[in-house]
Structures are given as structure tokens and as C-alpha cells.
Amino acid sequence: MPSEEARGTRVGVLDKAMAILGAFPRGESALLPQEIAERTGLPLPTVYRLAQALAEHGLLMKEGSRFRLGLTLLRLGLLVAESIDVRRQALPHLTWLNGQTGENAELHIRQHETRVVIEVVRSPHNLRPFADIGAPLPLHRGAAGKVLLAWLPGEERLALARASHERFDGQLAARGLSWDEGAFLGELERVRRQGWAYSEGERVVGVAGLAAPIFDSGGQVAAALTLVAPAARLGPEQRERAIPLVCEAARRASYDMGYAVRAASAEGVQRQGQEQRHRRHNGVGAEPPRTP
């Protein structure tokens, strides 16, 4: 079937090349030209010609008669990642959150009507959610997407949520998932009031997420700091413990981004976490990374 992620730019050869690159479901996948043609809807001779050219530039690698994604993409991706300041500032706090919870700690940013994972500190558990770095994900589904939308002006958040719904939900219809626009907007208001978002099974069955916003020096949401785990390991008791940790990690990342004004909701969650630590006596573990 044609790739769902190919975007038209009216530059024909570029669109076709991007469709070929987007046909690979995972970085480790190796596809035959016939498989690429089936996934993209492109003629087989076109796939042969463009795949060979992409391999010459290192964007694909040839293994016998198959192709896989090339190392040039890795190099370019690393250059992009290094240029994103929020990734550099958030990484110590992702590492701390991972250490406190033993679960995936992820960093999501918004890109048009999608969200993209740009950093992951992975859980040591054998059973853990897969994080597809750089792949476009729905903005209107999942805790991270709600955080990235909740602080936007009303008209903008609605337009982006609708665009995400139109782009992605056709793929989810087979699972019987529906989307209620009014209920979703009401949930965004609740996320903004409480300072965090929770989701379970909205994109991947059996996977849950907790997310809080990272603000930049201008007070805008730069990213969503997200704890992602199998839903069975993020039940009510685990969530009660994890919410203050996620919010604390996001608050400290915001401080490192130059955000000096703390939102009342974030402070409220922090106080809640401090009270819980006091009640439990033994605390929640080591202190988070100190900031000046």
C-alpha cells in the first residue's frame, strides 16, 4: 500500500525519493525493490533508479538485492538533534526520571500537526514500549500530544488537532477508535489546569504515558517530557508516585531552558510530591539533578 507519510511538494523526484525513504517501517528493516514499490505505489523501474541513486548518497544501503536505510541519515539526524537546545537541556532530567522509575523517559516536540520523539532514555526492562525516534506521531493522541497542544491558543490547538485527526485516524479506524472533538478540547483544558497529562492505549494498545510541559525562556511549551510504560506497570498507585516525578523533571528542565516563572499548577504538583515523600519517610529515591 502507498506510504502514509509521503507529503506532496510538487517537486516530483523529491517526493518520490521521500516516499521511498518513508517506506521503511523500522531502521533495521531491509526491503526488496518490489516491496518498496508496493508500499509507495511507485513503478518498479522508478524504485530501482531512485533507490540506486539514494544508495550512492548514503541515504540507503544495498545488501544483496535488498535496501535498508543508510548511515547518512544517521549522521544528518545527529546533527539535527545536536542543534535542538531542549534536547541537550532535558537529557539529564530524562536520565534522572528513568533512574527513579525504571521506565522509558522520552522527549517529544511538535512538528506541524505531528509530534516527534527526539530523545529516549530506555527502560532496563525486557518488556518496554518501542520509541521510534524521528517518526511523525499523532498530535491528538497520547499524553505528550495533549501537553504540546494544551498551552496553545484555542483556535490553533483546534486546527492542529483536527489536522492530526485527519492525517492519522484512518489508520486507527480498524481498531474501532473514535475521537470526540468536544471531549478532547475539554481534556486539554484539564491538562492545562493540572499541569500534566495521562493516556492509556490511545495509540498503542497496552501502553500508557504521563507527560508534563517543558517551557522555554519565552514561556512557550518547547517539548513534552514523557514517562512511557506498559499500562500494567503504570496503574493508580504507580501513577500517584510518578506524577510528581514527571512534573519535577519537566520543571527543572524548564528552569535550565531559562523559564524562571513557575506556573501555579506545576508548583501545586511539586508540593503534592513533597508531601507524599514526607509521608512515606523513605522518599522516592535520590534527589534530581541540581540547577544553579
N, C-alpha and C positions, 0 to 999 in steps of 0.2 A: 504494500500500500504506500502511497506517497508520504514523504516525511511531513509530520505535523508542524515542524519548527521552521521550515523554509519560508523566508519572508521575501516578497517581491520588491525589487528596487528598480525594475525596468532596465537593468544592466544584465542582459541575458546570460552571458557567460559567467558572471559573478554569481548570479542567483543559482545557476546550475552547480557551480563549484561548492557553494554553501549548502545546497541540498545534499550533495554527496557527503560532505563532512558531517552534516546533521543526521545522516542515515545510520551512524554507528550508535547502537544503544548503550554501550559501555566502552570505556577506554581500552579494555583488554580484548574487545571483540575483533575478529578478523573475518571479513566478508568477501565472498566471490563477487565479481562484477555483475553476475546475474542477480545476486541478492540485492546489491546496491540499486540496480535498475528497478527491481520490484518495489523496493522501499521508496524510491524517489519518483517513479513514474517516468524516468528519462529513458530514451532509446539506448539500447546496449552499446552501439558504437560510440555514442556521446560519452557514456560512462567510461568506456575503455580509454578514450582520448583524454578526458579530463583527469581521470584517476592517475594516468601515467604522468601528466603534467604536474599534478599535485605532489606526486612522489618525488619528482625532480626537485621540487622546492622544499622537500622535507615535511610537507603537511600531511602526507600519507607515507606509510612504509609498505613495501611489497614483500610478501612472504610466499614464495612459490606463485600460485595463481590467485592468492588472496591479498587483500589490502587491510591495513589497520591504521589507526591514527598515528601521525608522525611526531617526532621529537621537537620539530619546530614549533608545534602548537604548545608543547610544554614550556619551551623557552619563552615564547610570547606571553603565555599565561602567567608565568612567574614575574615577568616584567610588569604586567598589569597589576598583579597582586601587590607587588612591592610599591607601586605608586598609590595604592589606596591607603590613606593615612589611618582610617578607622581600623583596618586590619592590624596594623602594627600596634596601635594603642590598645586594642581589645585582646590581643593574644595572651598576655599574662593573666587576664581575668577569665578568659576561657579555660586556661590551664588550671587555674585555681578552682573554678566551678567543677571541672572534670574530676579533680582530686577530691573534692568534697562529696561528690555524688556517685562517681564511678560510671557516669553515663556520658553519651556524646554531648559535647558543648560546641555549638555551631554559631557562625556569624552570617546573617542574611542581609543583603542590601536590596533596594528596589531598583529595577531597571524597566522603565516604562510600565506596562501592565503586568510585569512578572516580578518575581523575587529570585535571587541567585545566592547560593551558598558560596562564600569566598574563603572560608576557613573552618576547619573542623579539628577539634582535639578528641580523638576517638576513645570510646569506652574500651576497657580491657576485657569485657565480657565476650564470650564467643558469639552469643546471640545479641546483636546490636543492629540498629537501623543503618541502612546504606545511605551515605551522603554523596550525592552526585555534584561535585564541585563544578560550578560554572554553567550548569544546565538550567534553563528557564523553568521555573515552577509557578503554580498558580498563586496570584496575589490575594485572591479572595478565599483561599482555603488554607488552614493551618494557623497556628499561633503566631508565627513570625510575620505572615502576611497581614494579620489583623493589627499587629503592632505598627507595621510600616504604613498602614492606612489610617489608623485611628487619630493621629495628630495632624492630618492634612485638612485643609478647608473642606466644607461639606460637599460642594459641587465637584471638587477634584477627586475626593475619595470615591464618590458615587460613580463618576465617569471611569475611573481606573478599575473599580470592582466590576462594573458591567463589561468592560473590555476583557478583563481576565476571565469572567464567566463565559463570554462568547468564544474566547480562544481555547479554553481548556475543557469546558464541561461536556462537550461532545464525546470526549474520551472516557468520561466517567459515567455516562448515561447507562451503560451496560451494567454497572454496579447498582443501579437504582438510586443514585444520589441525586437529591434535588437541592435547589438553592432558593431561599426565601429572601428577597432583597430587603424588605422591611425589617425582618428579624435580624438580618446581618448588620444593617445600619444601627439598630438598637444595641447589638452586641459591641459594635465599635465604640459607642458612647460609654458602655460599661467598662470596656478595656481602658479607655482614656481616664475614667474616674478612678479606677483601682490601680492603674499603673502597670498592669501585666495582662497576658492572655494565656488561655489554656485551650488546647484542642485535642481531640482523640478520634483517630480513624477518618479524618476528613479527606485525606489524600491517599494514605496507605492504611489498609486495614490492620489493626493491632498496634499501631504506632501512635504515641502521644507526645505532645510538646508543650513546654512552658517558655514564654518569651517576654522580654522586657526591652524598652527602648534605650538606645544609646543616643544621647543628644550631642550635637556639635556646639562650637562656641557661639553660634548664632541662635541657639535654641531650637534648631530643626532636628528631626529624627534622622540620624545618619545611618543607623543599622538596627537590626533586632538581634539581641543576644539570646540564644535559644538553647534550652535543655531538651534533648530528644531521646526517647527511650521506648522500649516495648511498653504498651499500656499496662501490662501485668506488673511491671516494676514501678509504675507511677500512679498507684492507687491513692485514695484520700489521705492516708497517713503520710505517705511519701511526698505527696504534693504539699501538705502542710509544712513539711520541713524544707522542701525545695524552693517554694515561692520566695521566701526572704533571701535565699542564697542567690537565686537568679537576679532578683532586683538589686541586691547588693553588688554583684559583679557588674551589672549594667550601670549602676550609679557611679562606681569607681572608674569604669571605662569612660563614662561621660565626663567625669572630672578631668581625666587625662586628655580628653578631646578639647578641654577649655571651657566646659559648661560649668559655671560656678553657681548658678541659681538652681537649687534643688526643688523640684515640683513637690507640692504637698502630698500627693499620692505616694511618691517614692519614699518620702520621709516617713509616712504612715506605715508603709510596709517594712521599712527598716526598723522602726520602733517595735512593730509586731515581732520581728525576728529576734530583736534583743530580749524581749520579754520571754519568748519561747526558750532562748538559750539560758536565761536565768532560771526558768522553771525546771529545766532538765539538768541543771548543775554541771553536767559533764560537757555541755556546749555542743557545737556542731563540728568541731574539728579545729584545725589551725586557722589563724587569722588570715584574712585576704591580704593580697599584696598592698603594702603601704604606699601612699602617694604623698608628695611633698605638701 
